[in-house]
Amino acid sequence: MFDFLNNIRNAENKIPLTGQIISTAAIALFGIASGTFSKFLDTVPVSSLPALFRYLDVTNFLGRFAIWVFLAVCISVYSFSPIRAAINVFTFFSGMVLSYYLYSSFVAGFFPKSYAMIWAAFTVASPFLAFICWYAKGESRISLILSAGIIAVLFDMSFAYGIGYFKGRSLLEVLTFLCGCVVLKRKSLAENAIMMAAGVVIAVGIDVVMPFSL
């Protein structure tokens, strides 16, 4: 246990404090910009949006979970340590959620309390999930299982399926899922196949236990 904590501490010490602050600040700004942009699209009439935005249904895409989970996974696995992953993901979601609902309250003129509470809970849980997700890029069996679990969540958020039907929820969500597979890719073809197969099986299990989309 102490060796584990020392390894994390040593990893943290390899990054200059200034670099850590700049990295976290950049992620916070990205979160703020993302939340503001997402809410801005909510307030603009669909007919006023560019044709490509209407075709891709960008507004509804940003209003669902797949893209945000994907971004959180990217921030997690590319952070320098699990602690940095937790800090960075929490910072991202704090900036995103705060800017989204401040814009909603003070610019759009309404505050959807129940939906805001869901995102607040997700933000509070995000550093713990990010800490775990960081290990998905390792080479152990545990890392492979974690990768399959993340693939399962993205699969359930990107596809609608059941007996006799299977379709992507949107083109952007299918692309999000494919990008997630690339980010989490393993070193061998066999491991990639196991990850994907296990991810689909876990996804079906999640769908049985929690049969509603996010």
C-alpha positions in Angstrom: 0.0 0.0 0.0 2.8 2.4 1.0 4.7 1.5 -2.2 1.6 2.3 -4.2 1.2 5.7 -2.6 5.0 6.5 -3.0 4.8 5.7 -6.7 1.9 8.1 -7.1 3.8 10.8 -5.1 7.0 10.3 -7.2 5.0 10.6 -10.4 3.5 13.9 -9.2 6.9 15.2 -8.2 8.2 14.8 -11.8 5.9 17.5 -13.0 6.9 21.1 -12.1 4.3 22.9 -10.0 4.0 25.6 -12.6 3.3 23.0 -15.3 0.6 21.4 -13.2 -1.1 24.7 -12.6 -1.0 25.7 -16.3 -2.3 22.3 -17.4 -5.2 22.4 -14.9 -6.0 26.0 -15.8 -6.1 25.1 -19.5 -8.5 22.2 -18.8 -10.7 24.5 -16.7 -10.9 27.0 -19.5 -11.7 24.3 -21.9 -14.5 23.2 -19.6 -15.9 26.7 -19.3 -15.8 27.2 -23.0 -17.5 23.8 -23.6 -20.3 24.5 -21.2 -20.9 28.0 -22.5 -20.9 26.9 -26.1 -23.2 24.0 -25.3 -25.8 26.2 -23.6 -25.4 28.9 -26.3 -26.5 26.3 -28.9 -29.5 25.5 -26.7 -30.7 29.1 -26.8 -30.3 29.6 -30.6 -33.2 28.7 -32.9 -32.4 25.6 -34.8 -33.2 27.5 -38.1 -30.4 29.9 -37.3 -27.7 27.3 -36.9 -25.4 26.4 -39.8 -26.7 23.6 -42.0 -23.9 21.2 -40.9 -24.9 21.7 -37.2 -28.5 21.0 -38.1 -27.6 17.9 -40.1 -25.4 16.5 -37.4 -27.8 17.5 -34.6 -25.0 19.1 -32.6 -27.3 20.7 -30.0 -28.9 17.4 -28.9 -25.5 15.6 -29.2 -24.0 18.1 -26.7 -27.0 17.7 -24.4 -26.4 13.9 -23.9 -23.6 12.2 -22.0 -21.5 10.3 -24.6 -19.2 13.2 -25.6 -18.7 14.3 -22.1 -17.8 10.8 -20.9 -15.4 10.5 -23.8 -13.7 13.8 -23.0 -13.4 12.8 -19.4 -11.8 9.5 -20.4 -9.3 11.3 -22.7 -8.3 13.7 -19.9 -8.0 10.8 -17.5 -5.8 8.4 -19.5 -3.5 11.1 -20.8 -2.9 12.7 -17.4 0.5 12.0 -15.8 -0.8 10.2 -12.7 -4.1 9.0 -11.2 -4.2 12.0 -8.9 -3.7 14.4 -11.8 -6.5 12.6 -13.6 -8.8 13.1 -10.7 -7.9 16.8 -10.4 -8.1 17.5 -14.1 -11.4 15.7 -14.7 -13.0 17.4 -11.7 -11.7 20.8 -12.9 -13.1 20.2 -16.4 -16.6 19.2 -15.2 -16.7 22.0 -12.6 -15.9 24.6 -15.3 -18.3 23.0 -17.8 -21.3 22.5 -15.4 -20.8 25.9 -13.7 -20.6 27.9 -16.9 -23.5 25.9 -18.5 -25.9 26.7 -15.6 -24.7 30.3 -15.0 -25.4 30.9 -18.7 -28.7 29.2 -18.3 -29.7 31.2 -15.3 -28.4 34.7 -16.1 -28.6 34.7 -19.9 -31.3 32.2 -20.9 -33.4 33.1 -17.9 -34.2 29.7 -16.5 -32.6 27.1 -14.2 -33.5 23.4 -14.7 -32.9 22.4 -11.1 -33.4 18.6 -11.4 -31.1 18.3 -14.4 -28.5 20.5 -12.7 -28.5 18.2 -9.7 -27.8 15.2 -11.9 -24.8 17.0 -13.4 -23.7 18.2 -10.0 -23.7 14.6 -8.7 -21.8 13.5 -11.8 -19.2 16.2 -11.1 -18.7 15.2 -7.5 -18.2 11.6 -8.6 -15.9 12.4 -11.5 -12.6 12.5 -9.7 -13.1 9.1 -8.2 -14.1 7.7 -11.6 -11.1 9.5 -13.3 -8.7 8.0 -10.7 -9.8 4.5 -11.7 -10.0 5.2 -15.4 -6.4 6.3 -15.5 -5.4 2.7 -15.0 -7.2 1.6 -18.2 -4.1 2.4 -20.3 -2.0 -0.1 -18.4 -1.0 -3.5 -19.6 -2.4 -5.7 -16.8 -5.6 -7.7 -16.8 -7.2 -5.2 -14.5 -6.5 -2.5 -17.1 -8.1 -4.6 -19.8 -11.2 -5.1 -17.7 -11.3 -1.3 -17.0 -11.0 -0.6 -20.7 -13.8 -3.0 -21.5 -16.0 -1.3 -18.9 -15.4 2.1 -20.4 -16.1 0.7 -23.9 -19.4 -0.7 -22.5 -20.5 2.6 -21.1 -19.7 4.4 -24.4 -21.4 1.6 -26.4 -24.6 2.0 -24.4 -24.5 5.8 -24.8 -23.8 5.6 -28.6 -26.2 2.9 -29.8 -29.8 1.9 -29.4 -30.3 -1.8 -29.7 -32.6 -4.7 -28.7 -34.1 -7.8 -30.2 -34.3 -7.3 -33.9 -32.8 -3.8 -34.1 -29.5 -2.0 -33.8 -28.7 1.6 -34.7 -26.5 4.5 -33.8 -28.1 7.2 -31.8 -26.5 9.8 -34.1 -23.5 10.0 -36.4 -21.5 12.0 -33.9 -22.2 9.5 -31.1 -21.0 6.6 -33.3 -17.9 8.6 -34.1 -17.4 9.3 -30.4 -17.6 5.6 -29.7 -15.0 4.8 -32.4 -12.7 7.5 -31.1 -13.1 6.0 -27.6 -12.0 2.6 -29.0 -8.9 4.3 -30.5 -8.0 6.0 -27.3 -8.3 2.8 -25.3 -6.7 0.5 -27.9 -4.5 -2.3 -26.6 -1.1 -3.4 -27.9 -2.3 -6.6 -29.6 -5.1 -7.5 -31.9 -6.2 -10.3 -29.5 -6.5 -7.9 -26.6 -8.4 -5.4 -28.7 -10.8 -8.2 -29.7 -11.2 -9.3 -26.0 -11.8 -5.6 -25.0 -14.5 -5.1 -27.6 -16.2 -8.4 -27.0 -16.2 -8.0 -23.2 -17.4 -4.3 -23.6 -20.4 -5.4 -25.7 -21.3 -8.1 -23.2 -21.0 -5.7 -20.3 -23.1 -3.1 -22.2 -25.9 -5.6 -22.7 -25.7 -6.3 -19.0 -25.9 -2.6 -18.2 -28.9 -2.3 -20.5 -30.7 -5.1 -18.7 -30.1 -3.6 -15.3 -30.6 0.0 -16.3 -32.8 0.0 -19.4 -32.8 3.7 -20.2 -30.4 5.9 -22.2 -28.3 8.8 -20.9 
